[in-house]
Amino acid sequence: MRKLDIFDESMGLGTRLGPSDDWDFAYRTLANGYSIYDTNLVKVQHNGLRNFREAERLWKRYQISTTAFFVKNLR
């Protein structure tokens, strides 16, 4: 059985590279021959809304983190 590394600590909410740690983990899971299944047994609830400035900052963070994800995995 192949072993997956844990989440990349340089990615994720609150890090310099931002919130793409879940994409990175999913990519490595699939690249190592494992499967990912969708289930209704787990739910995530996000509380609160963002104003325009907060949403704009978050969108920029997503752009940085998505770029970091692709650059990391293209190597």
Secondary structure, DSSP 4 states (H G I P E B T S, - for coil): --------TTSBTTSSSBS-HHHHHHHHHHHTT------SS----------HHHHHHHHHHHHHHHHHHHHHHH-
